[in-house]
Amino acid sequence: MKGTTMSTLMEDDIKRWTAKRKTALVLDIIQGKSTVSESSRAFDLNPSEVESWVDEGKPGMENALRTKPLEVKEQYEWLIKPVQKKVGQ
């Protein structure tokens, strides 16, 4: 992914938004190269969908930067705890 930008990933017509393409788009937004609304217009996407990609990327980024990254099961459990508390399970 190093050195990958939206312009290099978007040279061809997009048939499918792969994880690699979503990541490049989210990185452009985080780095201030684009905004959610600009990206939404440029790629004919729903702004709420792009916002959800940004939101979904944050826990993964946080985990990747941990000294001891969580395993997939631990990540899942960590993410659902607040939801379970709200629901009362």
PEBEL-V110815 format. One record per residue. RES is the residue in three letters. OMEGA is omega in whole degrees, 0 to 359 (NA if undefined). Layout:
# PEBEL-V110815
RES|OMEGA ; RES|OMEGA
This chain:
# PEBEL-V110815
MET|183 ; LYS|178 ; GLY|180 ; THR|177 ; THR|180 ; MET|182 ; SER|180 ; THR|180 ; LEU|188 ; MET|180 ; GLU|178 ; ASP|175 ; ASP|182 ; ILE|176 ; LYS|184 ; ARG|178 ; TRP|179 ; THR|177 ; ALA|180 ; LYS|179 ; ARG|179 ; LYS|180 ; THR|179 ; ALA|179 ; LEU|180 ; VAL|179 ; LEU|177 ; ASP|179 ; ILE|181 ; ILE|182 ; GLN|178 ; GLY|178 ; LYS|181 ; SER|174 ; THR|178 ; VAL|183 ; SER|178 ; GLU|180 ; SER|179 ; SER|179 ; ARG|184 ; ALA|185 ; PHE|178 ; ASP|180 ; LEU|175 ; ASN|181 ; PRO|180 ; SER|177 ; GLU|179 ; VAL|178 ; GLU|180 ; SER|177 ; TRP|178 ; VAL|180 ; ASP|180 ; GLU|181 ; GLY|185 ; LYS|179 ; PRO|179 ; GLY|179 ; MET|179 ; GLU|180 ; ASN|181 ; ALA|182 ; LEU|177 ; ARG|175 ; THR|177 ; LYS|182 ; PRO|178 ; LEU|172 ; GLU|182 ; VAL|181 ; LYS|180 ; GLU|177 ; GLN|180 ; TYR|181 ; GLU|179 ; TRP|181 ; LEU|184 ; ILE|180 ; LYS|180 ; PRO|180 ; VAL|179 ; GLN|178 ; LYS|181 ; LYS|183 ; VAL|178 ; GLY|180 ; GLN|NA
